[in-house]
Amino acid sequence: MTETNLTLLKGTVDILILACLGQTSAQHGYGIAEWIEEVTGGTLLLEEGTLYPALHRLPRKGLLESSWGPSENHRRARYYRLPATGAAERSEAGPQWARSAQA
């Protein structure tokens, strides 16, 4: 995979995570992956090696906030939510990403 493809993939994963959290309440990683699979009609299936690096990268950039809480099966899970900075990034990057995706 070339560096350009890798950058496009990271940008795609990042904007999809931001889009998910803009449409839903706080979600854990598995919930985010399910949402992305559902809205893309199964076209994008994010594996742990793709999803979780992004979920660690985005809070460092100030685009996500996270906290621990119980999951549906009563296990401890990290929940992510979209702060104002993440919402602004989503709004700014969304149209550009849509043009790229259509191309």
All heavy atoms as an XYZ file, in Angstrom:
794
protein
N       0.858     -1.178      0.000
C       0.000      0.000      0.000
C       0.900      1.236      0.000
O       1.833      1.334      0.774
C      -0.897     -0.015      1.237
C      -1.834      1.159      1.304
S      -2.965      1.107      2.711
C      -4.029     -0.212      2.236
N       0.616      2.181     -0.865
C       1.430      3.386     -0.945
C       1.078      4.332      0.185
O       0.033      4.211      0.825
C       1.190      4.110     -2.294
O      -0.147      4.595     -2.312
C       1.442      3.185     -3.475
N       1.953      5.302      0.420
C       1.712      6.294      1.473
C       0.432      7.080      1.201
O      -0.322      7.386      2.115
C       2.908      7.250      1.584
C       2.779      8.288      2.691
C       2.714      7.683      4.083
O       3.342      6.631      4.322
O       2.028      8.258      4.955
N       0.138      7.386     -0.055
C      -1.083      8.106     -0.401
C      -2.308      7.281     -0.024
O      -3.251      7.800      0.568
C      -1.118      8.417     -1.914
O       0.050      9.153     -2.239
C      -2.351      9.200     -2.281
N      -2.312      6.004     -0.344
C      -3.434      5.137      0.014
C      -3.591      5.033      1.516
O      -4.694      5.029      2.029
C      -3.260      3.743     -0.583
C      -3.415      3.750     -2.082
O      -3.960      4.679     -2.652
N      -2.908      2.713     -2.720
N      -2.484      4.939      2.242
C      -2.534      4.849      3.692
C      -3.106      6.138      4.280
O      -3.947      6.092      5.175
C      -1.136      4.575      4.254
C      -1.039      4.385      5.756
C      -1.921      3.228      6.197
C       0.399      4.132      6.159
N      -2.705      7.284      3.766
C      -3.237      8.556      4.237
C      -4.729      8.651      3.946
O      -5.505      9.080      4.798
C      -2.488      9.732      3.565
O      -1.108      9.610      3.877
C      -3.012     11.060      4.054
N      -5.148      8.237      2.769
C      -6.562      8.251      2.423
C      -7.336      7.339      3.363
O      -8.393      7.708      3.864
C      -6.760      7.823      0.972
C      -8.210      7.799      0.475
C      -8.828      9.179      0.577
C      -8.252      7.303     -0.945
N      -6.794      6.164      3.661
C      -7.461      5.241      4.573
C      -7.600      5.850      5.960
O      -8.672      5.829      6.543
C      -6.696      3.920      4.641
C      -7.255      2.877      5.611
C      -8.674      2.500      5.211
C      -6.368      1.667      5.652
N      -6.516      6.420      6.497
C      -6.593      7.042      7.821
C      -7.630      8.153      7.827
O      -8.416      8.258      8.744
C      -5.234      7.614      8.232
C      -4.277      6.603      8.761
C      -3.003      7.286      9.210
C      -1.974      6.294      9.653
N      -0.714      6.942     10.003
N      -7.624      8.986      6.815
C      -8.596     10.070      6.733
C     -10.011      9.543      6.642
O     -10.933     10.093      7.239
N     -10.193      8.456      5.913
C     -11.514      7.855      5.772
C     -11.992      7.296      7.101
O     -13.122      7.542      7.513
C     -11.477      6.733      4.713
O     -11.081      7.303      3.465
C     -12.820      6.057      4.559
N     -11.140      6.559      7.776
C     -11.504      5.990      9.071
C     -11.813      7.105     10.065
O     -12.817      7.064     10.769
C     -10.388      5.061      9.602
C     -10.651      4.659     11.041
C     -10.253      3.840      8.712
N     -10.969      8.124     10.094
C     -11.175      9.233     11.033
C     -12.513      9.922     10.795
O     -13.283     10.144     11.735
C     -10.043     10.260     10.921
C      -8.708      9.733     11.434
O      -8.651      8.570     11.899
O      -7.721     10.491     11.363
N     -12.818     10.264      9.550
C     -14.060     10.989      9.277
C     -15.270     10.091      9.516
O     -16.318     10.563      9.979
C     -14.072     11.623      7.861
C     -15.158     12.689      7.755
C     -14.254     10.592      6.789
C     -14.941     13.907      8.590
N     -15.145      8.793      9.264
C     -16.262      7.888      9.550
C     -16.514      7.773     11.052
O     -17.661      7.725     11.490
C     -16.005      6.506      8.950
C     -16.208      6.411      7.440
C     -15.693      5.075      6.922
C     -17.667      6.605      7.075
N     -15.466      7.753     11.840
C     -15.628      7.730     13.297
C     -16.301      9.016     13.759
O     -17.238      8.982     14.559
C     -14.275      7.520     13.996
C     -13.768      6.098     13.743
C     -14.391      7.790     15.500
C     -12.331      5.865     14.182
N     -15.839     10.148     13.254
C     -16.449     11.431     13.625
C     -17.906     11.480     13.180
O     -18.771     11.974     13.909
C     -15.654     12.591     13.031
C     -14.212     12.752     13.525
C     -13.533     13.908     12.806
C     -14.145     12.920     15.027
N     -18.190     10.954     11.988
C     -19.567     10.939     11.496
C     -20.448     10.069     12.383
O     -21.574     10.440     12.718
C     -19.603     10.434     10.052
N     -19.933      8.924     12.772
C     -20.688      8.026     13.650
C     -21.053      8.729     14.944
O     -22.215      8.730     15.357
C     -19.867      6.777     13.950
S     -20.560      5.740     15.266
N     -20.076      9.339     15.570
C     -20.318      9.966     16.862
C     -21.135     11.246     16.738
O     -21.724     11.696     17.717
C     -18.997     10.204     17.589
C     -18.284      8.899     17.957
C     -16.902      9.166     18.494
C     -19.116      8.084     18.935
N     -21.205     11.799     15.538
C     -22.090     12.929     15.296
C     -23.538     12.503     15.134
O     -24.457     13.299     15.296
N     -23.755     11.235     14.807
C     -25.100     10.704     14.582
C     -25.643      9.903     15.759
O     -26.829      9.619     15.817
C     -25.097      9.783     13.348
C     -24.729     10.479     12.070
C     -25.780     11.465     11.640
O     -26.964     11.171     11.695
N     -25.367     12.636     11.224
N     -24.763      9.510     16.668
C     -25.157      8.653     17.779
C     -24.686      9.263     19.092
O     -23.933     10.228     19.099
C     -24.530      7.246     17.639
O     -23.111      7.369     17.743
C     -24.910      6.595     16.326
N     -25.111      8.672     20.180
C     -24.584      9.081     21.477
C     -23.200      8.456     21.629
O     -22.664      7.867     20.701
C     -25.530      8.624     22.580
O     -25.666      7.219     22.540
N     -22.635      8.545     22.811
C     -21.327      7.949     23.053
C     -21.347      6.473     22.674
O     -22.334      5.777     22.898
C     -20.940      8.123     24.519
N     -20.288      6.021     22.043
C     -20.190      4.638     21.572
C     -18.850      4.055     21.973
O     -17.853      4.765     22.039
C     -20.274      4.581     20.048
C     -21.618      4.817     19.472
C     -22.511      3.592     19.594
O     -22.049      2.485     19.833
N     -23.794      3.818     19.463
N     -18.814      2.753     22.192
C     -17.536      2.060     22.369
C     -17.059      1.618     20.991
O     -17.789      1.727     19.992
C     -17.662      0.891     23.345
C     -18.798     -0.030     23.068
N     -18.829     -0.884     21.998
C     -19.958     -0.224     23.739
C     -19.939     -1.577     22.018
N     -20.662     -1.186     23.054
N     -15.833      1.139     20.924
C     -15.232      0.796     19.640
C     -16.044     -0.189     18.826
O     -16.219     -0.014     17.621
N     -16.563     -1.216     19.469
C     -17.349     -2.203     18.736
C     -18.610     -1.577     18.146
O     -18.986     -1.862     17.011
C     -17.712     -3.379     19.663
C     -18.461     -4.474     18.965
C     -17.807     -5.346     18.095
C     -19.825     -4.643     19.160
C     -18.501     -6.357     17.440
C     -20.518     -5.652     18.515
C     -19.854     -6.501     17.661
O     -20.543     -7.495     17.015
N     -19.253     -0.685     18.901
C     -20.447      0.002     18.403
C     -20.129      0.887     17.212
O     -20.913      0.980     16.259
N     -18.971      1.532     17.252
C     -18.545      2.376     16.124
C     -18.321      1.504     14.889
O     -18.781      1.836     13.788
C     -17.277      3.177     16.489
C     -17.611      4.211     17.568
C     -16.669      3.842     15.253
C     -16.407      4.874     18.196
N     -17.631      0.382     15.054
C     -17.375     -0.517     13.926
C     -18.684     -1.047     13.341
O     -18.836     -1.120     12.116
C     -16.482     -1.677     14.366
N     -19.643     -1.385     14.200
C     -20.947     -1.860     13.717
C     -21.667     -0.770     12.927
O     -22.271     -1.043     11.893
C     -21.820     -2.292     14.891
C     -21.481     -3.635     15.461
C     -22.477     -4.055     16.518
O     -22.959     -3.202     17.293
O     -22.787     -5.253     16.557
N     -21.635      0.469     13.417
C     -22.303      1.580     12.744
C     -21.696      1.782     11.351
O     -22.422      1.931     10.368
C     -22.189      2.850     13.577
C     -22.924      4.026     13.009
C     -24.208      4.375     13.246
C     -22.400      5.007     12.093
N     -24.529      5.521     12.547
C     -23.440      5.922     11.832
C     -21.174      5.212     11.482
C     -23.278      7.024     10.984
C     -21.007      6.293     10.633
C     -22.058      7.188     10.398
N     -20.372      1.769     11.267
C     -19.700      1.973      9.983
C     -20.054      0.845      9.020
O     -20.352      1.088      7.845
C     -18.174      2.118     10.172
C     -17.878      3.449     10.896
C     -17.434      2.030      8.842
C     -16.443      3.609     11.344
N     -20.061     -0.380      9.501
C     -20.441     -1.506      8.642
C     -21.870     -1.340      8.143
O     -22.157     -1.552      6.959
C     -20.309     -2.818      9.415
C     -20.643     -4.032      8.581
C     -20.491     -5.337      9.343
O     -19.932     -5.345     10.456
O     -20.948     -6.353      8.811
N     -22.755     -0.915      9.027
C     -24.166     -0.762      8.650
C     -24.363      0.352      7.626
O     -25.028      0.150      6.611
C     -25.009     -0.472      9.894
C     -26.485     -0.353      9.595
C     -27.289     -0.052     10.852
O     -26.997     -0.665     11.886
O     -28.191      0.789     10.771
N     -23.796      1.533      7.864
C     -24.040      2.661      6.949
C     -23.327      2.499      5.616
O     -23.727      3.125      4.640
C     -23.704      4.041      7.575
C     -24.522      4.302      8.811
C     -22.229      4.186      7.849
N     -22.287      1.667      5.571
C     -21.620      1.433      4.291
C     -22.140      0.177      3.610
O     -21.568     -0.264      2.617
C     -20.087      1.332      4.464
O     -19.772      0.179      5.252
C     -19.500      2.591      5.076
N     -23.223     -0.379      4.125
C     -23.797     -1.571      3.523
C     -22.845     -2.758      3.529
O     -22.878     -3.591      2.632
N     -21.976     -2.809      4.525
C     -21.020     -3.907      4.631
C     -19.781     -3.736      3.775
O     -18.928     -4.615      3.741
N     -19.659     -2.601      3.096
C     -18.494     -2.363      2.246
C     -17.235     -2.175      3.073
O     -16.171     -2.657      2.706
C     -18.716     -1.122      1.353
O     -19.875     -1.354      0.566
C     -17.531     -0.862      0.456
N     -17.337     -1.460      4.184
C     -16.178     -1.233      5.059
C     -16.356     -2.015      6.345
O     -17.296     -1.790      7.095
C     -16.019      0.250      5.387
C     -15.565      1.149      4.266
C     -15.512      2.596      4.735
C     -14.203      0.728      3.759
N     -15.444     -2.934      6.576
C     -15.412     -3.698      7.809
C     -14.109     -3.330      8.515
O     -13.037     -3.691      8.041
C     -15.456     -5.198      7.520
C     -16.620     -5.690      6.672
C     -16.459     -7.163      6.344
C     -17.930     -5.441      7.380
N     -14.205     -2.591      9.599
C     -13.003     -2.154     10.291
C     -12.556     -3.201     11.286
O     -13.296     -3.577     12.184
C     -13.255     -0.839     11.028
C     -13.545      0.369     10.162
C     -13.637      1.619     11.016
C     -12.472      0.547      9.109
N     -11.348     -3.648     11.116
C     -10.768     -4.587     12.062
C     -10.091     -3.814     13.177
O      -9.835     -2.612     13.060
C      -9.789     -5.499     11.328
C     -10.498     -6.360     10.284
C      -9.579     -7.361      9.636
O      -8.489     -7.616     10.180
O      -9.967     -7.886      8.589
N      -9.789     -4.501     14.258
C      -9.201     -3.855     15.431
C      -7.931     -3.097     15.092
O      -7.688     -2.016     15.630
C      -8.914     -4.896     16.514
C     -10.156     -5.449     17.148
C      -9.848     -6.472     18.222
O      -8.693     -6.545     18.693
O     -10.781     -7.197     18.591
N      -7.104     -3.657     14.215
C      -5.837     -3.035     13.859
C      -5.988     -1.730     13.104
O      -5.033     -0.964     12.983
N      -7.157     -1.464     12.580
C      -7.445     -0.204     11.896
C      -8.212      0.742     12.806
O      -7.895      1.920     12.903
C      -8.276     -0.462     10.624
O      -7.551     -1.351      9.776
C      -8.570      0.824      9.879
N      -9.215      0.219     13.486
C     -10.099      1.045     14.303
C      -9.413      1.611     15.540
O      -9.464      2.818     15.785
C     -11.326      0.238     14.715
C     -12.325      0.959     15.621
C     -12.931      2.167     14.915
C     -13.407     -0.001     16.073
N      -8.773      0.764     16.322
C      -8.270      1.219     17.617
C      -7.102      2.194     17.529
O      -7.024      3.121     18.345
C      -8.008      0.032     18.548
C      -9.332     -0.531     19.003
C      -9.887     -1.641     18.386
C     -10.066      0.097     19.989
C     -11.128     -2.128     18.762
C     -11.313     -0.385     20.371
C     -11.837     -1.496     19.758
O     -13.060     -1.952     20.129
N      -6.198      2.084     16.559
C      -5.205      3.155     16.424
C      -5.857      4.523     16.171
O      -5.421      5.539     16.693
C      -4.349      2.710     15.238
C      -4.439      1.222     15.276
C      -5.867      0.940     15.695
N      -6.926      4.527     15.378
C      -7.645      5.788     15.133
C      -8.311      6.282     16.409
O      -8.319      7.489     16.688
C      -8.680      5.611     14.030
N      -8.862      5.368     17.206
C      -9.515      5.770     18.455
C      -8.506      6.235     19.500
O      -8.887      6.893     20.464
C     -10.364      4.623     19.009
C     -11.616      4.311     18.190
C     -12.328      3.086     18.760
C     -12.557      5.510     18.162
N      -7.236      5.932     19.328
C      -6.193      6.474     20.200
C      -5.650      7.789     19.633
O      -5.298      8.694     20.385
C      -5.055      5.476     20.377
C      -5.441      4.241     21.120
N      -6.430      4.193     22.061
C      -4.965      2.978     21.049
C      -6.549      2.975     22.548
N      -5.684      2.214     21.928
N      -5.594      7.890     18.319
C      -5.052      9.071     17.646
C      -5.992     10.275     17.778
O      -5.553     11.393     18.049
C      -4.810      8.728     16.172
C      -4.259      9.832     15.328
C      -3.950      9.401     13.883
N      -5.103      8.870     13.158
C      -5.280      7.601     12.836
N      -4.376      6.686     13.158
N      -6.352      7.203     12.170
N      -7.287     10.076     17.586
C      -8.237     11.193     17.561
C      -8.344     11.931     18.902
O      -8.410     13.162     18.902
C      -9.599     10.714     17.064
C      -9.628     10.326     15.584
C     -10.928      9.624     15.235
C      -9.413     11.540     14.707
N      -8.339     11.260     20.045
C      -8.338     12.017     21.305
C      -7.061     12.850     21.494
O      -7.114     13.952     22.034
C      -8.452     10.940     22.387
C      -9.127      9.807     21.708
C      -8.589      9.839     20.291
N      -5.919     12.318     21.029
C      -4.670     13.098     21.136
C      -4.749     14.375     20.320
O      -4.133     15.375     20.666
C      -3.481     12.254     20.683
C      -3.078     11.182     21.678
C      -1.710     10.598     21.374
N      -1.580     10.091     20.027
C      -1.724      8.812     19.657
N      -2.029      7.910     20.563
N      -1.570      8.453     18.411
N      -5.512     14.355     19.235
C      -5.712     15.546     18.408
C      -6.811     16.450     18.965
O      -7.091     17.500     18.406
C      -6.104     15.139     16.982
C      -5.022     14.465     16.196
C      -5.602     14.071     14.840
C      -4.569     13.840     13.805
N      -5.167     13.544     12.495
N      -7.479     16.017     20.028
C      -8.567     16.799     20.618
C      -9.887     16.649     19.887
O     -10.810     17.431     20.101
N     -10.004     15.623     19.031
C     -11.212     15.452     18.221
C     -12.219     14.489     18.830
O     -13.355     14.420     18.376
C     -10.829     15.000     16.811
C      -9.931     15.971     16.044
C      -9.547     15.388     14.696
C     -10.605     17.320     15.887
N     -11.800     13.725     19.839
C     -12.692     12.833     20.575
C     -12.408     12.963     22.056
O     -11.298     13.303     22.448
C     -12.465     11.360     20.197
C     -12.866     10.848     18.844
C     -12.606      9.343     18.767
C     -14.304     11.140     18.530
N     -13.414     12.659     22.851
C     -13.242     12.526     24.288
C     -13.654     11.105     24.642
O     -14.476     10.504     23.946
C     -14.128     13.521     25.036
C     -13.722     14.961     24.797
C     -14.658     15.958     25.450
O     -15.772     15.563     25.885
O     -14.284     17.128     25.513
N     -13.091     10.572     25.721
C     -13.440      9.206     26.093
C     -13.550      9.071     27.607
O     -12.989      9.863     28.358
C     -12.395      8.221     25.563
O     -11.152      8.421     26.200
N     -14.300      8.063     28.003
C     -14.435      7.721     29.418
C     -14.799      6.250     29.516
O     -15.296      5.655     28.556
C     -15.501      8.588     30.089
O     -16.755      8.383     29.474
N     -14.546      5.674     30.671
C     -14.855      4.266     30.892
C     -16.272      4.115     31.410
O     -16.760      4.954     32.151
C     -13.884      3.658     31.891
C     -12.506      3.500     31.341
C     -11.443      4.334     31.539
C     -12.034      2.466     30.488
N     -10.343      3.884     30.860
C     -10.679      2.726     30.208
C     -12.631      1.340     29.939
C      -9.906      1.899     29.407
C     -11.854      0.512     29.136
C     -10.516      0.794     28.882
N     -16.911      3.025     31.012
C     -18.256      2.715     31.475
C     -18.579      1.265     31.191
O     -17.821      0.585     30.494
N     -19.690      0.775     31.706
C     -20.063     -0.626     31.463
C     -20.693     -0.791     30.077
O     -21.452      0.045     29.627
C     -21.078     -0.919     32.564
C     -21.665      0.420     32.883
C     -20.587      1.424     32.650
N     -20.359     -1.888     29.424
C     -20.954     -2.194     28.124
C     -22.278     -2.905     28.333
O     -22.696     -3.149     29.460
C     -20.001     -3.063     27.301
O     -19.886     -4.338     27.898
N     -22.921     -3.264     27.236
C     -24.208     -3.946     27.290
C     -24.116     -5.284     28.026
O     -25.077     -5.727     28.630
C     -24.757     -4.195     25.874
C     -25.065     -2.942     25.091
C     -23.820     -2.319     24.467
O     -22.773     -2.997     24.305
O     -23.871     -1.122     24.152
N     -22.948     -5.922     27.948
C     -22.772     -7.210     28.624
C     -22.038     -7.057     29.966
O     -21.436     -7.998     30.453
C     -22.082     -8.226     27.715
C     -20.710     -7.771     27.275
O     -20.240     -6.709     27.666
N     -20.056     -8.566     26.456
N     -22.084     -5.838     30.514
C     -21.545     -5.516     31.842
C     -20.032     -5.633     31.948
O     -19.506     -5.816     33.033
C     -22.229     -6.363     32.923
C     -23.714     -6.278     32.868
N     -24.407     -5.136     33.187
C     -24.645     -7.189     32.485
C     -25.700     -5.341     33.028
N     -25.876     -6.581     32.589
N     -19.355     -5.527     30.832
C     -17.898     -5.476     30.849
C     -17.472     -4.029     30.761
O     -18.210     -3.170     30.282
C     -17.330     -6.267     29.677
C     -17.651     -7.760     29.798
C     -17.121     -8.535     28.653
N     -15.667     -8.517     28.682
C     -14.912     -8.993     27.721
N     -15.456     -9.502     26.643
N     -13.605     -8.959     27.809
N     -16.298     -3.741     31.205
C     -15.770     -2.381     31.162
C     -15.383     -2.033     29.721
O     -14.722     -2.818     29.043
C     -14.549     -2.296     32.073
C     -14.095     -0.902     32.353
C     -12.994     -0.959     33.374
N     -11.801     -0.448     32.758
C     -10.894      0.281     33.372
N     -11.015      0.527     34.645
N      -9.859      0.725     32.741
N     -15.830     -0.881     29.251
C     -15.536     -0.456     27.878
C     -15.251      1.041     27.867
O     -15.773      1.793     28.681
C     -16.721     -0.765     26.964
N     -14.420      1.446     26.927
C     -14.141      2.875     26.752
C     -15.160      3.424     25.763
O     -15.309      2.910     24.664
C     -12.736      3.110     26.242
C     -12.387      4.597     26.166
C     -10.949      4.839     25.783
N     -10.016      4.390     26.763
C      -9.514      5.135     27.751
N      -9.880      6.383     27.859
N      -8.654      4.636     28.604
N     -15.865      4.474     26.185
C     -16.859      5.125     25.349
C     -16.290      6.428     24.810
O     -15.639      7.178     25.531
C     -18.137      5.406     26.149
C     -18.965      4.167     26.347
C     -18.686      3.263     27.360
C     -20.023      3.877     25.489
C     -19.431      2.114     27.524
C     -20.775      2.731     25.645
C     -20.472      1.857     26.663
O     -21.210      0.720     26.812
N     -16.554      6.675     23.539
C     -16.059      7.863     22.852
C     -17.225      8.772     22.525
O     -18.309      8.314     22.196
C     -15.332      7.454     21.563
C     -14.151      6.567     21.843
C     -14.294      5.185     21.895
C     -12.904      7.104     22.091
C     -13.224      4.359     22.183
C     -11.818      6.297     22.378
C     -11.991      4.926     22.429
O     -10.932      4.115     22.721
N     -16.991     10.067     22.615
C     -18.009     11.047     22.252
C     -17.331     12.190     21.500
O     -16.130     12.394     21.601
C     -18.788     11.521     23.468
C     -17.988     12.287     24.456
C     -18.764     12.511     25.767
N     -17.838     12.810     26.833
C     -17.066     11.940     27.465
N     -17.109     10.683     27.144
N     -16.241     12.318     28.397
N     -18.137     12.930     20.796
C     -17.655     13.992     19.921
C     -17.725     15.338     20.624
O     -18.825     15.825     20.906
C     -18.522     14.004     18.651
C     -18.044     14.804     17.468
C     -16.753     14.225     16.925
C     -19.103     14.788     16.389
N     -16.584     15.965     20.928
C     -16.613     17.314     21.490
C     -16.802     18.342     20.372
O     -16.838     17.990     19.187
C     -15.230     17.451     22.133
C     -14.343     16.609     21.276
C     -15.216     15.456     20.827
N     -16.902     19.588     20.727
C     -17.112     20.656     19.736
C     -16.001     20.675     18.686
O     -16.272     20.883     17.497
C     -17.220     22.004     20.432
N     -14.761     20.433     19.092
C     -13.659     20.446     18.118
C     -13.806     19.319     17.097
O     -13.519     19.498     15.924
C     -12.295     20.330     18.822
O     -12.307     19.167     19.663
C     -11.968     21.563     19.626
N     -14.269     18.161     17.546
C     -14.497     17.043     16.628
C     -15.652     17.309     15.687
O     -15.606     16.966     14.506
N     -16.703     17.949     16.205
C     -17.848     18.292     15.363
C     -17.438     19.301     14.288
O     -17.857     19.197     13.131
C     -18.990     18.842     16.215
N     -16.599     20.245     14.668
C     -16.126     21.242     13.697
C     -15.271     20.579     12.619
O     -15.408     20.885     11.431
C     -15.333     22.339     14.410
N     -14.404     19.671     13.019
C     -13.565     18.947     12.061
C     -14.427     18.119     11.113
O     -14.196     18.073      9.917
C     -12.575     18.039     12.796
C     -11.740     17.166     11.901
C     -10.700     17.921     11.098
O     -10.388     19.084     11.421
O     -10.204     17.339     10.114
N     -15.448     17.466     11.656
C     -16.361     16.666     10.833
C     -17.053     17.549      9.810
O     -17.156     17.209      8.634
C     -17.386     15.964     11.704
C     -18.290     15.045     10.913
C     -19.468     14.620     11.706
N     -20.289     15.813     11.893
C     -21.356     15.872     12.633
N     -21.757     14.843     13.297
N     -22.051     16.974     12.734
N     -17.536     18.695     10.240
C     -18.224     19.609      9.319
C     -17.293     20.127      8.236
O     -17.689     20.264      7.087
C     -18.801     20.790     10.098
O     -19.803     20.347     10.966
N     -16.052     20.400      8.607
C     -15.081     20.934      7.653
C     -14.598     19.863      6.674
O     -14.492     20.101      5.481
C     -13.884     21.510      8.420
C     -12.856     22.180      7.548
C     -11.740     22.756      8.384
O     -12.023     23.495      9.335
O     -10.570     22.447      8.072
N     -14.307     18.669      7.189
C     -13.730     17.615      6.349
C     -14.779     16.828      5.569
O     -14.456     16.211      4.558
C     -12.919     16.655      7.216
N     -16.021     16.852      6.019
C     -17.067     16.054      5.387
C     -17.232     16.279      3.897
O     -17.199     15.310      3.121
N     -17.409     17.518      3.442
C     -17.588     17.741      1.996
C     -16.380     17.303      1.161
O     -16.541     16.724      0.097
C     -17.811     19.255      1.894
C     -18.337     19.649      3.233
C     -17.650     18.738      4.211
N     -15.175     17.553      1.674
C     -13.976     17.143      0.944
C     -13.892     15.624      0.882
O     -13.581     15.046     -0.159
C     -12.727     17.709      1.607
C     -11.446     17.316      0.892
C     -10.221     17.859      1.587
O     -10.311     18.550      2.582
N      -9.058     17.535      1.054
N     -14.207     14.959      1.981
C     -14.190     13.494      1.992
C     -15.220     12.940      1.031
O     -14.958     11.980      0.307
C     -14.439     12.980      3.408
C     -14.447     11.498      3.452
C     -13.351     10.663      3.500
C     -15.589     10.656      3.382
N     -13.772      9.354      3.485
C     -15.141      9.316      3.421
C     -16.959     10.890      3.325
C     -16.007      8.237      3.388
C     -17.815      9.801      3.285
C     -17.340      8.495      3.318
N     -16.415     13.539      0.987
C     -17.477     13.064      0.089
C     -17.013     13.161     -1.379
O     -17.274     12.247     -2.170
C     -18.739     13.854      0.318
N     -16.336     14.259     -1.728
C     -15.824     14.398     -3.101
C     -14.789     13.320     -3.400
O     -14.794     12.719     -4.480
C     -15.220     15.789     -3.313
C     -16.244     16.888     -3.461
C     -15.627     18.192     -3.941
N     -14.518     18.664     -3.115
C     -14.662     19.400     -2.000
N     -15.862     19.742     -1.581
N     -13.611     19.803     -1.318
N     -13.900     13.057     -2.449
C     -12.888     12.024     -2.636
C     -13.521     10.650     -2.776
O     -13.108      9.853     -3.622
C     -11.912     12.016     -1.460
O     -11.225     13.234     -1.381
N     -14.511     10.363     -1.946
C     -15.160      9.065     -1.983
C     -15.890      8.859     -3.311
O     -15.880      7.759     -3.862
C     -16.146      8.945     -0.821
N     -16.494      9.915     -3.829
C     -17.199      9.796     -5.083
C     -16.226      9.575     -6.250
O     -16.539      8.851     -7.191
C     -18.034     11.059     -5.336
C     -19.272     10.763     -6.106
C     -20.253     11.893     -5.988
O     -19.902     13.038     -5.749
N     -21.518     11.577     -6.158
N     -15.054     10.186     -6.150
C     -14.041     10.009     -7.208
C     -13.565      8.572     -7.232
O     -13.333      7.993     -8.256
C     -12.860     10.933     -6.966
